[in-house]
Amino acid sequence: MTKQQVLQSVESKLRNIYGQDYKEAFMETFEELFDKWEAHSFQKAAPVSEENVYLITYGDSIYEEGKQTLSSLHTFLNERVKGAITDVHLLPMFPYTSDDGFSVVNYREVDSKLGDWADIEELSDDYRLMFDFVANHISKSSRWFQGYLNGDPTYKDYFIEKDDTFDHSQVVRPRTSPLYHEYEGKDGVKTTWTTFSEDQVDLNFRHFPVLVETTDILLEYASRGGTSIRLDAIGFIWKESGTSSIHLPEAHEIIKLWRDVMNFFKPHTQIITETNVPHKENISYFGDGNDEANMVYQFSLPPLVLFSLTTHNGEKLSEWARTIDTVSSDATYFNFLASHDGIGMRPTEGILSEEEKQLLVDKVMENGGRVSYKANPDGSQSVYELNINYSAALVNKGEDETEELEVKKMLAAHAILLSFVGVPAIYYHSLLGSHNDEAGVEASGINRRINREKLELGTVMEELEQNSRRKGIFEGLKDMIAVRQKESAFSPYAGQEVLELGPRLFGLVRSNQETSEQITFVVNLAAASTEATLPHSGVDVLSGKTVEGKVALRPYEFMWIK
């Protein structure tokens, strides 16, 4: 689109967002913003393909004593995963006060413990980068909120003060903490909206300057090497009295506006929405498939893969997977099994029964994990997420008793991830075959710390050679990725068909119409050998074996048949 066409589209969205509060001056401001950024150069971004594999990591997940950690991470990536990992998702790399980075003090500054923008730009020379934009809320210690408390007129309306006429009885909560918190200001106590915690104060997108400032930040991220932007907790950014204050039309319009802006300044930048909610709500962020998110987090996949490999039954996974197919030629799913957060349980609503969810809760507790809850509008609580290392979650006690089976099961889970339509993302502790960090939970009192342990560079490099569990998972994943990257049937936009193979098996056919390439995937979900009758013969590109008709699969064995 031309600049004029993009600005017309932006104007339409601003009118939808602000309704009667829209002013002609809004467009004048956006035109000035466009003029400002047209003077900058943006590194080109290529479309995503079957070659793209994301690594999810903190900027200090890998460290060396006495060094800024981005350089240590860069060293690890270059020495151990270059080629296999193409995209690095850097979880919030900004100064912060809590929530392991998600309470940002300054969106425009790199945390000095990690490094600086020069380190980020150097990393972007070797890897595509995904930046986290925590747009819904900011730290109470930020200049913005402190200005608000101290009466600075610039920030007077940047936050949402409690209004006794606002009906918040239906507000959806991801936490059990209070919706509002009190803060001592220059002119007395201010009571302000806090979706997540007392330290994370929600921004007021009804105030137009907040949208302008956050759009400017988004463009800065793209100019600094970001080829993907993750919109954290984005469903909460618009509040409306008497509603759930999640997924409101204005929130969708803001994302669509940002998509327009990115398409103009840096085409193929991936706008990725993070909405840990039931599946139908989650996929609403695709819009019409061309006008909103480029990728949506596939939140139902982690618990359903866990459930399938726990029960040795793929029927629930298969039933749900039949509803998943290509979205459009430039929108797809962001697939993952583990992340810095836990395994979300809200995305299983309408898929797993309460008894089936409880089975996973009981197993996670037995395997050393924790469970986090959310508050419901009626005052009750329900399970929000399971906090555990994914490989630990997979183990069935009394059954997966050998290290060999643990490794095979972890690789089987990731074979599903790597086969599914979309782009795969692997969490650093999954790639590195880590265990639960129970000491981290005990020391912090934070459930999510169980899967956020920091690793010393020299130690982890040594363990990848000498620790058989770490090495088995790490090398196994790299080998699978190397094969996947050569097969166009695994394009993020290639079609997907779910096979009927019986409950102990899960199978897909991935087909790329443009190249006429096809791969049949099958995995044994059981800890015992299982026979599969496959619709297609061919060569398993993982092992080189010829497969015809029936095949006996060993425990947790999988194949990609071409």
N, C-alpha and C positions, 0 to 999 in steps of 0.2 A: 504493500500500500504506500501511496505517497504521503508526505508529511501532512498535507491538508486532509486526506482521507482518514489518517490516524487521529488527527485532532478532532475531526467530526465524530468519530467513534468514541473518543474520550468524552466529548461533550455530552453525547447521548447517555453514557454511563453515569456521568456526574449528575445529570438531571434525574436519572433513576435512583441514584443514591440519596440525593438531598431533597428531592421533591419540591415542596413549596419553599424550602430554605435555600434553594439554588439561586446563585447570583451570577450575573454576566462576568463579574470580576474573577470568578473562579477560572474561567477559560483563559483570561488574560494571564493569570498566574501560571497555568499549565503551559501556555505558549512561551513564557519566559523560561520555564524549566526546560522545555525542549530546546530553546535557543542555547541555553547554558551547556547542555550535554552534547549538542551537535558539534561543539568545539573540541570534544574529547575523541580519542580514538579507542575503539573497542576491538580486542582480540577476537577474531572470528571463531565461532563455535560450529562444529560439524554435527550433523544429525546423529542420533544414537542408532546403534546396529547390534547384531549378535556379538560383536567384539567387546561391547561395553559391560564391564563388571565393576560395581561400586564397592569400596571398602568403607564401612562406617567406623569412625574412630574419633577420639578426642585429640586435640593438638598436643596433649601431654601423655597420651596412652603409652608411648615409648619414650623413655627418658635416659639421660646420662647425668650423673652428678656434676653440678657446676656448669651445666650448659643450658642454653635456651632450647626448649624441647622440639620445636618445629624442625630444627636441623637434625636432631636425632631420629625423628620420624622419617624425614627425607632419606637419611642414610639407610634406615631399615627397608623402606620401600624400594629403593634403588638396588640394594644388595639381594633382596629376597623375593620380591613380588613384581618387579617391573615386567610389563607385558601381560601378566595375568590380571593385574589390577590396572584399570584404565582411568577410573574416576575415584577420587578420594572425598568422602563426605566428612568435612571437618565440623564436628559438633561445636556449639558456640565458642568462638576463640577470642572473645572480648573480655574486658575486665568485668568481674561479676562479684556478687556478694553471697549467693546461695544457689541451691538446686544444681550443683555441678555445672554451672555455666548458663543456666536458663533464667537467671535473674541478672540481666545485663545492665551494667552501669553506663556504658558508652558504646553505642552501636558502631561508631566510626573509628574505633581504636582497637588494636590487637593487644591482648594481655601480654605485658612485658615478660612474664615468666615463659611464654611460648616463643616470643620473638617480636617481629614487627611486620609491616606491610611488605617490606623488601623480601622477607622470608616466604611470605605467602605468594608473592609474584614469582619468586624463584621456583617454588613448588609447582606453580601453574605452568612453568615451562616444560615439565616432565609429565604432569598429570592434569586431567580435567578436574576442576574442583567444584564441590558442592558446598555452599555456605548456608548456615542456619540463620534465618531471619525470625527472631522472636518478636513478632510484630504486635502480639496481643497485649503484652505487658512489659514493664521495665522495673528495674530495682528501685526501691524506695530511697537508695543512696545516690541515685542518678541526679545529674544537674537539672534535668527536667522536673523531677518530683520535688527536689529541694527548692527549686525556684517557685513551684506551685505553693509549697508550704510557707515560703517567705514572702509571698505577695508579689512576685515578679509578674507583671501583666502579660508577658509573652506566654507564660505557662498556666495562666488563670483557668483556661478551659481544656487543658491537656488531659485531665483525669475526670472521673465520674463521681461526683459527690452524691451522697445519699439523699434521695428525694422521697419524702413520706408519701407522695402521691403515686410513686412508681410501684406497680404490682410485680413483685419478684417471686410470687408463690410457685410459678411453673418453671423457674430457672433450672436448667440442667447443670448439675455440679459434678466435676470429675474428682472432687476431694470432699473430705468430711470437715474441713476447716470453715470458719465463718465466711460468708459472702462479702461482708464489709469489715474493715478494720479502722480504728481511730488513730490519728496522728496529731502530734502537737505542732501547730503552726504559729506563725507570727501573730495572727489575730485570733488565736484560740484553736480548739480541737476541730480537725476536719475528718469526716467519716467517708471513706472512699472504697469503691468497688475493687475487690481482690478475688478473682476467680480461683487462683491457685494457692497463694499463701500471703501472709502479712508482709513479706518482703517483695512480692511481685504485684505491682499496682497496674491495673488495666488502663490502657490508653483510650481516649475518647475520640473515636473516628467520626462522630457527629460534628466535631470541630474541624472544619476544613483544613486549617494549617497542619493538623496531625497527618492527614492524608498526603498533603504536599511534602512534608518532611520525610515520611516513610517512603514515598515514591522516589525521592531524591537519594535516600539511603540504598534502595534497591538498585538504582542506576550506578551508585558508587561501587556496590558489590560486583556488578557485571563488569565495570571498568577495571576492577582490581584482579580479575582472573576468574570470577565465578561463572561457570557454564551451567550450573544448576543452582536454584535457590529453593531451599526447603522452607515452607511457610508453616512455622510451628503453631499448633493450637489455633489455626486460622478460623475455625468455625465459630469461635467465641467473640470475634472482633466487633460485632454490632449488637447492641442491647435495645430491646423494645419492651415497654411495660405490658404485662399480661401474657407474655410469650415465654418460650423456652430460652430465648436469647442465645440460641445456637442455630447455625445453618440459615440465618435469615437472608432474604433476597439481597439486602444491601451488602452482606459479606461476599456473596457470589459476584455481585457487580464490581466490587473492589478488586477481586482476583482477576476478573475479565479485563478490567482497566489495566492492571499490571501486565497482563498477557499482551495487550495491545502495545504498551510501552516497550516491553522486551522484544516483541516481534519487529518493532521499528529500529531500535538501536542495536540489538544483538540477536538476530534470528537464530533459531535452534537452541536458545537458552531454555533449559527445562524448568518450568514452574511446577513445583512438586508440593502437593497439599498433604498435611499431616492432620488427619481427623480420626481419632481412635474411637469409632462409633460403629453401630450396626451397619452391615454391608450396603444396604440400599441408600442410607444416608451418606455413606462414604463416597460412593460412585457418583453421587449428584454433582461432585466437584469437577467432573469431566465437562459439565455444561452440555453443549450439543455435540461434543467430541472434537470441536475445533476452536472453541472460543474461551475455554477456561483453563484448567490444569493440563499441562503436558503429561504429567504422571500423577497418579493417586496411590498412596500407600496401600498395599494389599493386606489389610489388617486381619482378615479372616484366615489367611494362610498359616501363620505360626501356630495358633491353637488347633487348627484342624489337622495339620501334619503331625503335631504332637499326639492328638487323640487317635489318629489312625495307626501310628506306630506303637502306641500304648495298648490299644485293644486288638491290634493286628487285623483291623477291619477298615477298609477304605470306602465303605458305602457312603458315609456322611461327606467325606472329601469329594468323592465322585459326583454326588448329587449337587453339591455346591458348585463344583468346577464346571458342570454343564451350563451354568449361568454365566460363565466367563468366556469371552472371546475377544477378538480384536475390537478396538474402540474406533479408531480412525487411522489415517495415514501418518498422523503426528501426535497421537495421544495413546498412552499405554499404561500398564501397571508398574509400580515400583514394588518389586517382590523382595521379601526378607523373611527370615525366621527369628532372628534375635536382633536386639538393638540395645541402646543405653537404658531404655525403659524395660519394663517387664513384658510378659506375654499378655496382651490385652484380651479380656474376656467379654467385653461388650460386643465385639464383632461376631461372637458366636450366638447372639440373641436371635431366636427364630431358626437356628441350625442345630444346636445341641440342647437337649433337655436339661432341666435342673439337676437330675441325677447324673447325667453325663458330665456336666460341668463340675459337680462335686467330686466325681472320680478323679478329675485332673487336679483339683484342689488338694485332695487327700494324698495323691501321689507326690505332688510338689512338696508338701509338708514332710512326707516320709523321706524324700530325697534331699532334705536340708534347706529347702527354699522357704520363702515367706509369701504371704498373701496380703494385698492392699485392697482397700474398700473405697466405695464412693457413697455419698449421701444422696438419697432419693427425696423428691419433693414431699412425700408423706412422712418424712422423718426417719424412715428405715434405712438400712445400709445393704449394699450388695457388692459382690466381688467385682473389682475393677481390673486387676491384673495379677498375674503370678510372677513373683520375683525369684528368678533362678537362672543359673547358667543353662543354656539350651541343651548342651550335651548331658548335663546332670539331669535335666527334666526328662530326657528320653529314656533313661535307664529304668527297666523293669526289674526290681529287686527279686532275686531268686530265679531269674531267667537270663538276663544280660550280665552274667557274672564274670566274663572274661574281658580283658582289655580289647582283644580282637573283635568281639561282638560289639562293644561300645563304639569302637572306631567305625566298624561297618554300618552301624545304625546311624551314626552322625553323618556319614557319607551318603547313606540312603535318603536321609531327610533332605540333604542339600542337592541330591539328584533331582528330587521333586522341584525344589526351588529353581534349579538351573534349567529345568525342562518347561516350566510354566510360562505361558504367554506374558511377556513384559520384560523388564530389565532386572537382573538379579543384583542384590546388595547383600554383602556378607559382613557381619559384625566382627571386629578384630579378635574378640575372645573366641568366637566360633572358628575363625581361620586358624587361630593358634592353639586350638584344643585345650582351652583352659578349664579349670574347675571353679566351683563356687568360692567366692571370697567371703567366707563367713566372718573372718576377723574384721573385714571392712564394715560389715553390718553391725557387729557388736560395738566397734569403736565409735561409729557415727550415729547409730540408731536409725539409719536410713535404709529401708528395705532394698532400694534399687542399687545400693553399693555392692550387692552380692555379685554383680556382673560388670563392675567398673574398675577393677583393680588396675593400677599402673604397673608397667613392666619395665625393668631395667634392660637397656639395649644389649649389653654384653651377655647378661644372663639368658635372655630369651633367644639370642642367636645360638648360644651354646646348647640350650635345651632343644632347639629345633633339630639339632644333630644327634643328641644323646638321649632325649626323653622319647621313648617309643610311641607313647600316646600322642604327644604334641606332633611329632614327626609324621605319624601315620595319617592324622587328620589333615595337617598342613599340606603334605605332598599329595595326598589323595585329592584334595580340593583343587590344587594347582593343575594336576593331571587332567581332571575333568574339564576345568576351564579352558585349558589349551585345546582340547578336542572341540568343545562347544564353539569357540571363537572362529572355527573354520567352517561351521555349518550354517548356511543361510536359512535353513528351516527353523533356526532359533532366533531369527529376527524378531525384535519386539513387536513387530506389526504382522508377523506370520500367523496364520490361522491355527486353531486348536480344536481337536475333537477328543472327547473322553471315551475311552474304551470300556466295554462290558467284559470284565475278565474274572469276575468272582470276588468275594469279599476280602480275600487275603492278598489281593493284588491291586495295584493302581497303575493305570496306563493312559497314555495320551498319544495322539498323532499330531505332530506339528508340520504344517504345510506352507511353503512359501510359493504363492502363485506366480510371482514375478520370475523366480528362478526355476520353478517346477521341482524344487528339492523337497524331500519329505523324510522325516525321522519318526520312527515308532519308539516310544519310551515305555518301559515296563519296570516296575520295582516290586519285589517281594516284601510285604509289610510284616511278615511273620518271622519268628525266631527258629522256624523249621523249614526244611525244603518244601517248595510248592511248585506244582506244574502249571505252566501257562500255555494256552492255545492262542497263538497270535494271528492277526489278520494278514500280516505282511511278512514275507521272508526277506532275508538280506544279510548284511554283514553288521555285526555289533562294532561300531566304530571305536568303542572303548577297549575292547579286547582283541579285535580282528577276527573273531570267530564267525563262521557262517551259521545263521539261524534259519531253520525251516519249520513251519508249523508249530509243533509242540516243543517246549523247552523246559527243562527242570532248573529252577532258580534256587540257589543256596540261600541260607538265612540272610535277609536284607540285601540280596544281590539285585543289581539293576543293569539294564542294557539300553543302548541307543542304537536301534536297528535301522540301517539305511539300505 
